[in-house]
Amino acid sequence: MTDSGRSLLYLHGSVLLFGGTALFSKLIQLPALEITVYRCAIAAIFLASMLALTGKKIRLSNAKDYVIALILGVIVGFHWVTYFQAMQLAGVAIGIIALFSFPVMTVVLEPLFNKHLPKGADLLAAVIVMGGIVLMIPSASLGNDVTLGILTGLFSALLYTLRNIFHKRLFSRYSGPQAMCYQTIVAAVVLSVFIEIPPLQVDSHNWMLLALLGIVFTAVPHAMVAESLRKIPAKTVGLVSCLQPLYGTLAAIWILQEYPSLTTIIGGSLVIAAAIWETWQAQKA
């Protein structure tokens, strides 16, 4: 197999694993906050060990970067909490589709940080995404779990958008594993003060699933993405990443017997189509 073919295989494998993280919102019998804290702690230990064993740099370049890592870690932590909470409320398919409004959020918000107005085509994509989201909302009441889950997923997407913008502007000189090591450490430490179920009260079955989530479905795919970027263009990475909702939904059907409704499929198709178009345009530019 060629280097490019191997990198493409790594990329699809990482996207498949990222899509699989959604399943753990239902498989692990813990609240979203506890899942996030223990996931981050396990991933941080694994990533730090991997960096040390491979002789890669762990320390950051200056004190300012530690402050940036702290801010990014807090954002990542709350992003993951709301990500799992959205799927626990609305189901895997809807939760992951709501998250994938982030490419459109990015192209609308990023120009504002550069003191520019968004392009008309990007605003049109945002309207299409909102139309797709509205199709998935079953009720205007926040008492409906699905509606609340969609709104939580949109907030999670906003946090993810802000994290990506700040990371690109302030932290992109660090490798994926190194950056995620610090962000997972911060997320685990900061959020641990809010947990209600301490480690000793978590049974062995849930610990096994948490280890699987933290290592195989978090640390490993981040390393795989970093490796794939060495041989294939960022455009390919962005477009293939848009398959994550598809992989996650298919996994939920297969493992959880969770089938999306027709309105979810139609609304989700609009959201993902807009995400693919925006990713293509951004990488093309």
Buried (B, 14 or more C-beta within 10 A) or exposed (E): EEEEEBBBEBBBBBBBBBBBBBBBBBBBEBBBBBBBBBBBBBBBBBBBEBBEEEEEEEEBEEEEBEEBBBBBBBBBBBBBBBBBBBBBBBBBBBBBBBBBBBBBBBBBBBBEEEEEEBEEEBBEBBEBBBBBBEBBBBEEEEEBBBBBBBBBBBBBBBBBBBBBBBBEEBBEEBBBBBBBBBBBBBBBBBBBEEBEBEEEEBEEEBBEBBBBBBBBBBBBBBBBBBBBBEBBEEEBBBBBBBBBBBBBBBBBBEEBEBEBBEBBBBBBBBBBBBBBBBBBBBBEE
